[in-house]
């Protein structure tokens, strides 16, 4: 058991054959069971879903997005309204990211320095500066139970070189030159993220109410991952996260990195794998010892008529579903399936541009992942992984 002023982690069961563990995290706003899947509420809401519905679907903790909430409506307003939980009427545990990933992936980041990042707002082009101190201030004002350190997000790894590449005057292939640049950038990102973590720790102003998690970067370089684990975990924090494995590396690289990194992290603290959401990825990471997951896949795919099922995704716009009377998944207890909405009707909703289609499929997809994690927790408790592999073939592909 690990305690901090704002967070308590209890490991209840350790799996006998893997690094998986069943646990519980307790925060100021309540507890959640681990392994946990956290729906993403970018703008302060999970799109199209009432907070009460989220709880009925099995969600025990959700995310808010620091970058977006900082730009609109502003963290000062959220603080004035009593913080995210009160403002959104969620009232249960919440986590906010640092804003770093969005700055590097969505914004026109025109200047990255040791101090922070200067970028243009995607809303109005205004010049914005985000530093570790500013990220902490915004997250303190938002008031989520778990806050993430502001980190330097390195780019994805370059693909392997093909034969016959041309060489430069130095005799190096273009691929080798790109790899050298990548490793220099990766090393800088790791070192800078650790320095920024120290600044985040100092700037965090609500330690008795909010927990700060550090982020372990390193791309697919295991030496860098080890270095980051040692440095980041030298800070005595309530929890730690693995970042940078949801940016296009592919399953085998994700598996390699997570299976190496997770067991190195403190065993008495929750471990969070950021931005990973496919069932196979989650199952692999759970068996490596990861406790927390988040991803936009359930909601984003739902808005595009893609429903998750235990055997794979179902694309409801396909003509084959026009006269299909069955629910998305027979026996699913989500509000969409259990109330008799057919594949035929759902397809019609999407083809007609009706908002009910995305809402219903979002309800189903979110419940799909909560059921999946519930079965994983059962498998750990009973030491029976066949319970998952037989019920969820999609996770074993």
N, C-alpha and C positions, 0 to 999 in steps of 0.2 A: 504494500500500500504506500502511495506517495501523497503527501499533503502539501498544499501551498495555501496562502490566505484566501484565494478565490477559486481553487480547484482541488478536488480530491480524485485520484485514480485508484481503483481497486481491481486487481487481477483476480478473478474468481475461479477460473479453470484454465490450466495449461494443457494444450493438446499433447497426447503421448507420442505422436508420430511426426509432427511438424512444429513450426515455431508459433502456430496460431494460439491466440488466447481469448478467452471470454472475459469481459470486464464491464466496469461501470464508471462513468465520469460524472461527478457531482459539481455543479456550479451554483452561483448565487440564484440563478433562475430555474434550478431543478437539475435532474439527472438525465443521462442518456446511456443506453446500453451499447457496448462495443463487441464486435465490429459494427460500425454505424455508417449508413449512407446519408449524406446531408444534401437535401434539395437546395438549389441555388436560387436566391431571390435577389437578383441583380440590383433592381431599383428600390428595394425595400419590400418587394412582394414576389412570390412565385407566380409567374404570369397566369392569370385566369383562375386562380385557386384561392378560395377563402382560407384564412388561417385555421379555422376550426376543421375544415376538410383535411388540411395537412395532418393534423393530429389524428384524425380518424383513419387516414391512410397508413399511419404508423410512424410518421416522421417525429423525431424527438429533438432534433436540432436542425436549424437551417442557416444559410449564409446570407450575408449582405455584402455589397461590393463597395469598397472604400472609394475607389476612383469615381464611380458614377454618382454616389451619394455626396461626395465632396463637391462635385461640379453642380449637382442639382439634387436636392434643394439647398445643400450646404449643411455641414455637420453642426454648425452653430444653431440652425433652426431645429434640427433633430434633438439636440441637447435641450433646447428651450421647451420642446414638446414632451420631454421626459425620457428621452433615449429610444433606441430602436424598438425594444420590446413593447413599451407602452404605446409608442406612436403607431406601430403596425398592428397592435393588439395580439401579437403572437404570444408573448408572456413566458416563453420557454427558452432554453439555451439558444444562443446565436453565436456565430463566428463571423468576423470580418477579415477579408484579405487585406494586404497592405496597400494595394493600388499599383504595386510595381509591375506586375505582369501586364495589366491593361495599358500602363504608360508605354511599355516597350512594344506592345503588340498592336494597339489601336491608335495611339496618338502620333502626331508628328513630333517625335522626340528630337529636337534639334540641338540639344547640348547635354551630354552626360559627363559629369565631373565627379571628383571625390566628394563634393558637397552634396550632390543630388542630381536631379534631372529637371531641366527646363523644357517644357513642351507646350504645344498649342492645343487648346480645348477642342475636342471634336464637335462641340455644340456651337461655339461662336468664334473660334480662332483666338480667343484670349490667351495671353501668355501666362502660364501657370508654372510655379516652382514646387516640386515635391521633394522633400528631404526626409531622412529618417525621423527628425524631430517633428516635421509637419505631419507625417503619416501617423505618428503616435498621438499627436494632438487631435487629429481628425477621428481616429479610432477611439480615443478616450471620450470624445464628445458624442460619438455614435453610441457608445456604451455596451457593445457586445461582450459576452462572457469571455470569448477567446479572440485575441488579436494576433495578427501575423507581423513578423518583423519585415521591415522594408529591405528588399534585397535587389541585387543587380542580376537580372535574368539573362543568362547567356543564350546565344543562338543555338539552334539544333545542330547536331553533328552533320558534317558533310557525308554524302554517300561514298561508298567505296569507288576507287578509280577503276575505269575500264582499261583494257589493254590498248596499246598503241597511242597513248596520249602524247601530245607534243611536249617538248621540253623547253625550258627557258635557257637563257645564256649561261646560267649557273649549273645547268645539267639537271635541275629539279623538274619534275613534271608539274603541270599546273595544279593537279590535284594535291601534290605534296606541298606546294606553296600555300594552297588554301587550307590544308590541314594544319600547317604551321601557324597560320594566322588564327585559325579556330582555337588551337590549344593555348596560344598567348591570350586570346580574349577570354577563354574559359578560366584560365588561371587568375586573370585580373578580376573576373566576376566573382570567383570564390573568395579571393582575398578581400575584395571590396565589400562583399556581402557580410563577411565576418566583422570588418571594421564598422560597418553600418549597424550591425547587431549590437555592438557595444554602445553605440549612440542611442539606439532604440531603448535599451535597458535603462540608460540614464534618464531618458526623456519620458518614460512611462510613468504617468502621474497617478494612476488608480490601481495600484498593485493589490490592494485588499479586496477589490471588486472585479477586476479584469485580469486575465492570464495572458501573458505574452509567450508565443511559441517562436522558436528559432527555425530557420529554413536551411536545410542541407542541400547545396548545389553540387555541381561537379560533372554534369552531362553524363556521357557514357564512359568517362575516364575513372576507373575504379580507384586509382591512386588519389585523384582529386576528391573523390567521394570520401575516402578514408581521412584525408586531411581535413575536410569540412566537418565530418563527424567529430573528430578530435577537438577542433577549434570551437565549433558551435556548441557542442555539448559540454564544453568547459564552463559555459555560463549555466548556472543552476536555475533552469527555467521549468515551468510546470509541464511543458510538452515540446515536442519537436516534429518537424515536417520534412518530407522528402519532396523537393521541387525539381522541375526541369525534366520530367519523364513523360510529359503529355504534349510534346511539341514535335511529334512526327518520327520518333525513333523506330517504331514498330514493336511488336509484341516480344520478340526474342531479346532485343536490347533492354526493354522495360523489365523483363523477367530477370535478366542478368544483373541489372543495376539494383533492383529492389531486393532480390535474394541475397545480394552481397551487403547492401547498406542497412536494411532494417535490423538484422540481428546485432549490428554494431551499436545501435542506439540504446540508451538507457532502458532497462527492462521494467523499471518502476514508474515510467512516464508514458502517456499516450503517444502513439506514433501515427502521423497523418500523412497520407499520400495525396498530393494536391492534384486536382483536375483529372483524375482517372476514373472512368465510368463503365467501360465494357465489362460484362460479367466475367469473362475469362481473365481479364486483368485484375479484377477485384479478388477473385478466388485465389489467384497466384500470390497476390500481395498479402492476403489474409494468412495464407500458409507460410509466408515469410515473416509474419509477426506484425503486420500493419493493423491498426485499429480504426482509422477514420478515413472516409472517402467523400469526395464531392465531385459533381460533374453536371454540366448543362444538358447532357445528352437526353435524359428522359423528357424534359420540357421542350427543348429545341426540336428534337425529332418529332414530338407529338404535334407541334405546330406545322410540321411538314408532312403530316399524314403517315408517319412511320411509327408503328406500334411494336413494342418489345414483347416477345413471347419466349417461353422456355426453350424453343427450338430455333430461334432467330427472329429477325425483324420482319414485320409484315407491312408492305407498302399498300395502304388502303386506297390509293387512287387507281390502282390497277383495275382494269375492266372486269377481271374474273370475280371481283367482289360485288358487282352491281346487283346480283340477285342472290347473294349469299345470306341466308337467314341466321347464321350462327354468330355468337358474340366473338370478340377477338380471341379469347381463350375460354374454352369450356371449363366451368368450375372456378374461375377466378372470382374472388370476393370483392373486387373493386366496384365502385358505384356505376361504372360504365357497363361492365359485363353482368353484374348481378341484377341490374334493373332491366336487362333484356335488350339493350341497344345492339342492333345487328351490324355486321360488317357492311351490309347493303346500305343501311341508314347512315352510317358513319361516312361511307364513300360519298353519298349524296350531299352530306353537310359540307365536305371539303370541295366538291365540284361546284356547289352553289355559293361557296364563299361565306357560309354561315359560321359564326364564332363558336357555336355549340360543338362543332366537330373537334377543334383543337382543345377545348375544355375537357371533353369526355376522354379523349385519347391521353391528355395530360394526366387525368385522374388514374387511368389505367397504367400508364408508364411509371408514374411515381409509386403506385402500389406494387407493381412488378418488382421494383428494386427493394422496397421494404420487405416484401415476401422473401426475396432472394437472401437478403441479409438475415432475416429471421431464421431461415433454414440453415444458413451457415452457422449461426449461433447455436442452433440445436445440434448440428453435427459436432461442433467443438464440445458441447456439454456431454454428448453421448459417445464421443470418440467414434463416430461413424460417418466417414466422408462419403460413403455410398449413398447416404440419404440425400446429399446434394447432387452428386454426379448422375444419379438416376432421375431425379426430378428436374434437373437443369442441364440438359445436353448442350445447350449453347455455351456453357461455361467450360466445356471439356473439348471443344473443337481444336 
